[in-house]
Amino acid sequence: MTRFTRRLALTLIVGGAAVASAQRPLTRPSPPVSAPAVGPWANKFFMPGIDKEPTQQPPLVIAHDFGTVPYGTLCTQKFTITNIYDVPIQVTDIRVECGCLKAYPPNKVLQANEQAEFTVAMNAGMFKGNNAKKMYVTFGPNFVSEAVLRLAANSREDVSLTPGEIDFGIVSQGTKTSKTVSLKYNGRQRDWKLTEVVSSNAAYEVEVKEATRGPLLGVEYYVTVTLKSDAVAGNLNDAIAIKTNDPAVPLVNVNVRAVVLAPVRVSPDKLEFKNIKLGEAATYKVMLDTAATCLVTPQAEDADGFSVETSSVASQKQMVRVKFEPKKAGTIRKDLKLQTNLPGNPSVTIVVEGGAK
């Protein structure tokens, strides 16, 4: 075979292989389509509005950033957790990645569709600069899942807060009380100052006063918060934003906490009597707490079948019995008022609903 013949034969072989290859379909596999990452179902408890859209997929982590805060600040965040399932759930365990994190879970079992407050705290006095740590909250006991919370804050080294928050603790409604914190700046800006309180709550008043200013010691301010006597009963968990003349960090936040107790409290304050037969009766017991020893006068029995029995002995804590003896079939809803002889005669209302057949 001549050199030309060999070259022609090689060309035919290679060309035939090329034609055959061109005729074969492209079989390259397509890249797999990955499903969106889904977090543990316990994360759903912390999602806002989950009760309205319970089919939402939970995120991998529930994240909250407290932003830039003075060193020493006790940052707090209140979550509303909702049990969207048909079985009771409760917090059974809590683990944290850092001692700077604490949790204040509800101390009760949540029934289906019931809500409760879950408060977390991050102590910015235990680190400096940016910090992000996780908290693991286990729910059970029948079906177990672990929610993952990621909490972050930037603790400023040049600004410090002592103590780390304004905490009034438990205060009786109608009481006026004040607390003060020290806010210090030790940075390089010579004319650093607090200029204006830009956000606060109607429940309290804020006063900012410069205490000291010097070239070496920096600047110190006193921030005084006065809880008003007309503050609404309930849990107060708020943050005061104070404007500064620092263009890098124009706001400083100071947390304010309080538990304002009404002079009269009843638990539970809603009662539901279901499927009571005519001629029969049902009774619920509720606990009544008052600010001081007093007598309680119930609403008189009426034609709708509801009646209230209280103690004839003055007390600060007493059991109240609510009775429903239906007079006719159907559903009845009423507000039962309990009057006290405390100063100002404060009262409390129990919402009752009765179903008779």
C-alpha positions in Angstrom: 0.0 0.0 0.0 1.4 3.3 -1.1 1.7 6.3 1.2 -1.2 8.0 -0.5 -3.4 4.9 -0.2 -2.6 4.6 3.5 -3.5 8.3 4.0 -6.8 7.9 2.2 -7.7 4.8 4.2 -7.0 6.6 7.4 -9.1 9.6 6.3 -12.0 7.3 5.5 -11.8 5.6 8.9 -11.5 8.8 10.9 -14.2 10.4 8.8 -16.6 7.5 9.2 -16.0 7.6 13.0 -16.8 11.3 12.9 -20.0 10.7 11.0 -21.1 8.0 13.3 -20.3 10.2 16.3 -22.3 13.0 14.8 -25.3 10.8 14.3 -25.4 9.7 18.0 -27.7 11.9 20.2 -26.2 14.1 22.8 -26.5 12.1 26.1 -24.9 14.6 28.5 -26.9 14.5 31.8 -28.6 17.7 32.9 -27.5 19.1 36.3 -29.9 17.9 39.1 -32.4 20.4 40.2 -31.9 20.7 44.0 -35.0 21.2 46.2 -35.0 24.3 48.3 -33.5 23.8 51.7 -36.1 23.2 54.5 -35.5 23.6 58.2 -36.9 21.6 61.1 -40.7 21.8 61.5 -40.2 23.3 65.0 -39.0 26.5 63.3 -42.6 27.0 62.2 -43.6 27.9 65.8 -41.5 31.1 65.5 -42.7 32.3 62.1 -45.0 35.4 62.1 -48.4 34.7 60.6 -47.9 30.9 60.6 -51.4 30.4 62.0 -52.8 32.0 58.9 -50.6 30.0 56.5 -49.6 26.8 58.3 -48.4 25.1 55.1 -45.3 27.5 54.7 -42.0 25.7 54.6 -39.8 26.5 57.6 -36.5 28.2 57.0 -33.2 26.6 58.0 -32.8 29.0 60.9 -34.8 31.7 62.6 -32.5 34.7 62.5 -32.6 38.0 64.5 -30.0 40.7 64.4 -29.9 43.2 67.3 -27.7 45.5 65.2 -25.0 47.7 66.7 -25.4 48.2 70.5 -23.3 49.7 73.3 -21.0 47.2 75.1 -22.8 45.9 78.1 -26.3 46.0 76.6 -28.7 43.2 77.5 -30.4 42.7 74.2 -33.9 41.1 74.3 -36.3 39.9 71.6 -39.8 38.6 72.2 -41.1 36.0 69.8 -44.7 34.9 69.6 -44.8 31.1 69.2 -47.9 29.4 67.8 -48.8 25.7 68.0 -50.3 25.0 64.6 -50.6 21.3 65.2 -53.4 19.2 66.7 -51.3 17.8 69.5 -50.1 19.7 72.6 -46.5 20.9 72.6 -44.1 22.3 75.1 -40.4 23.3 75.4 -38.5 20.3 76.7 -34.9 21.5 76.3 -32.7 24.5 75.4 -29.1 24.5 74.3 -26.9 27.5 73.5 -23.5 28.0 71.8 -22.6 30.8 74.1 -23.1 31.8 77.7 -24.1 35.2 76.3 -27.5 33.7 75.3 -30.5 33.0 77.6 -34.0 32.0 76.9 -37.3 32.6 78.8 -39.7 30.0 77.4 -43.4 29.8 78.3 -43.8 27.5 81.4 -46.9 25.8 80.1 -48.2 23.3 77.6 -49.5 24.9 74.4 -52.7 23.4 73.1 -53.7 23.4 69.4 -53.8 27.0 68.0 -52.6 28.4 71.3 -49.9 31.2 71.4 -47.4 32.2 74.0 -44.4 34.5 74.4 -40.8 33.2 74.0 -38.2 35.8 75.0 -34.5 35.5 74.2 -31.6 37.6 75.6 -28.1 38.3 74.3 -25.6 39.9 76.7 -23.4 42.2 74.7 -21.3 42.7 77.8 -19.7 39.3 77.2 -18.2 40.0 73.8 -16.9 42.9 71.7 -17.4 43.4 68.0 -19.6 41.2 65.8 -21.0 38.0 67.3 -23.5 35.5 66.0 -24.5 32.4 68.0 -27.2 29.8 67.8 -29.8 28.6 70.2 -31.5 25.2 69.9 -35.0 24.8 71.3 -36.4 21.3 71.6 -40.2 20.8 71.5 -42.1 17.6 72.5 -42.9 15.3 74.1 -45.0 13.2 71.7 -43.4 14.5 68.5 -39.9 15.9 68.9 -38.2 18.6 66.8 -35.5 21.1 67.5 -35.9 24.7 66.4 -32.7 26.6 65.5 -32.4 30.4 66.3 -29.5 32.5 65.2 -28.9 35.7 67.2 -26.4 38.4 66.3 -25.2 41.7 67.6 -22.3 44.1 67.2 -21.0 45.2 70.6 -19.3 48.6 70.4 -16.1 48.9 72.3 -16.2 52.7 72.4 -19.7 52.9 73.9 -20.8 51.1 77.1 -24.1 50.9 79.0 -24.3 50.2 82.8 -26.4 48.4 83.7 -27.3 46.7 80.4 -31.0 47.7 80.4 -33.8 49.4 82.2 -35.6 46.6 84.1 -38.5 47.7 86.4 -39.3 44.1 87.2 -42.9 43.6 88.5 -44.8 46.8 89.1 -48.4 47.3 90.2 -50.5 49.3 87.8 -50.8 52.9 89.0 -47.3 53.0 90.4 -44.9 55.7 89.1 -41.2 54.7 89.3 -37.9 55.6 87.7 -34.6 53.9 86.9 -31.3 55.3 85.5 -28.5 53.8 83.4 -25.0 55.2 82.6 -24.0 55.6 78.9 -20.3 56.2 78.3 -18.4 57.1 75.1 -14.6 56.6 75.0 -14.0 57.0 71.3 -12.0 59.5 69.3 -14.7 61.9 68.4 -14.1 64.8 70.8 -17.6 66.4 70.3 -19.5 63.1 70.6 -23.0 63.6 72.1 -26.5 62.4 72.4 -28.8 64.8 70.6 -32.4 63.5 70.7 -34.7 60.7 71.8 -36.2 59.6 68.6 -38.5 56.8 69.7 -40.0 55.8 73.0 -43.2 54.3 74.4 -46.3 56.1 75.8 -45.9 54.0 78.9 -42.8 55.9 80.0 -40.9 59.2 79.8 -37.2 59.5 79.0 -34.7 62.1 80.3 -31.1 62.4 78.9 -28.6 64.4 80.9 -24.8 64.9 80.3 -22.9 64.0 83.5 -19.2 64.4 82.7 -17.0 65.4 79.7 -13.3 65.4 79.6 -10.3 64.8 77.2 -9.2 61.6 78.9 -12.3 60.2 80.5 -14.6 60.7 77.5 -18.3 61.5 77.9 -20.9 60.1 80.3 -24.6 60.5 80.1 -27.4 59.5 82.5 -30.5 58.1 80.8 -33.5 58.1 83.2 -36.7 56.3 82.3 -39.8 57.0 84.3 -42.6 54.4 84.1 -46.0 56.3 84.2 -48.7 55.5 86.6 -51.2 55.0 83.7 -49.1 52.4 81.9 -51.2 49.6 80.5 -51.1 46.3 82.3 -49.1 43.6 80.6 -45.5 42.8 79.6 -43.4 45.8 78.4 -40.5 44.9 76.2 -39.3 47.9 74.3 -36.2 49.8 73.0 -35.5 53.5 73.3 -33.6 54.9 70.3 -31.4 57.9 71.0 -29.8 59.9 68.2 -26.1 60.8 68.3 -23.9 63.1 66.2 -21.7 60.1 65.2 -22.2 59.6 61.4 -20.9 56.0 61.6 -23.4 54.9 64.2 -26.2 57.5 64.5 -28.4 55.7 67.0 -27.9 54.1 70.4 -30.6 51.7 71.7 -31.5 51.2 75.4 -33.9 48.3 76.2 -36.8 48.8 78.7 -38.6 45.9 80.4 -41.4 45.7 82.9 -44.3 43.6 84.0 -47.2 45.8 84.9 -49.8 44.0 87.0 -53.4 45.1 86.9 -55.0 45.7 90.4 -57.4 42.8 89.6 -56.4 39.7 87.6 -58.3 36.6 86.8 -57.0 33.4 85.1 -58.4 32.1 82.9 -60.4 35.1 81.7 -62.3 33.2 79.0 -64.5 30.2 79.7 -66.4 28.0 77.2 -69.2 25.7 78.3 -69.9 23.1 75.5 -73.0 21.0 74.9 -74.6 21.4 78.3 -78.0 19.7 78.4 -81.1 21.6 79.5 -81.8 20.8 83.2 -78.1 20.1 83.9 -75.3 22.5 85.1 -71.5 22.8 84.7 -69.0 24.8 86.8 -65.6 26.2 86.2 -63.1 27.5 88.7 -60.9 30.5 88.1 -58.2 32.2 90.2 -58.6 35.8 91.2 -55.5 37.9 92.2 -55.8 41.4 93.6 -53.2 44.1 94.5 -54.3 44.0 98.1 -56.8 42.2 100.4 -60.3 43.0 99.3 -63.9 41.8 98.8 -65.2 40.9 95.4 -68.8 41.4 94.4 -70.0 39.2 91.5 -72.6 40.0 88.9 -76.0 38.7 90.0 -77.5 35.6 88.5 -79.6 36.3 85.4 -82.0 34.6 83.0 -79.2 33.5 80.7 -78.2 30.8 83.2 -74.8 32.2 84.3 -73.9 32.8 87.9 -70.7 33.6 89.9 -69.8 32.6 93.4 -67.1 34.4 95.3 -65.7 34.2 98.8 -67.4 36.2 101.6 -63.9 36.6 103.3 -61.6 39.4 102.2 -58.5 38.0 100.5 -55.8 38.8 98.0 -56.1 35.4 96.3 -59.4 33.6 96.0 -61.1 31.0 93.9 -64.2 32.1 91.9 -66.7 29.6 90.7 -68.6 30.3 87.5 -71.7 28.2 86.9 -73.7 27.7 83.7 -77.3 26.2 84.0 -78.9 26.8 80.6 -82.6 27.9 80.5 -82.9 27.4 76.7 -81.1 25.7 73.8 -78.6 27.6 71.8 -75.3 29.6 72.2 -75.0 32.5 74.7 -72.0 34.8 75.1 -71.7 37.2 78.0 -69.2 39.4 79.9 -69.3 38.7 83.6 -68.0 41.6 85.7 -66.3 41.2 89.1 -66.2 44.4 91.2 -63.7 44.9 94.1 -63.7 47.4 97.0 -60.1 48.4 96.4 -59.5 52.2 96.0 -61.2 53.3 92.8 -63.3 50.1 92.7 -61.3 48.4 89.9 -63.0 45.5 88.3 -62.2 42.6 86.0 -64.3 40.8 83.3 -64.6 37.1 82.5 -65.8 36.3 79.0 -68.1 33.3 79.0 -69.8 31.3 76.2 -72.3 28.6 76.8 -73.7 26.1 74.4 -76.9 24.3 75.4 -78.9 21.5 73.7 
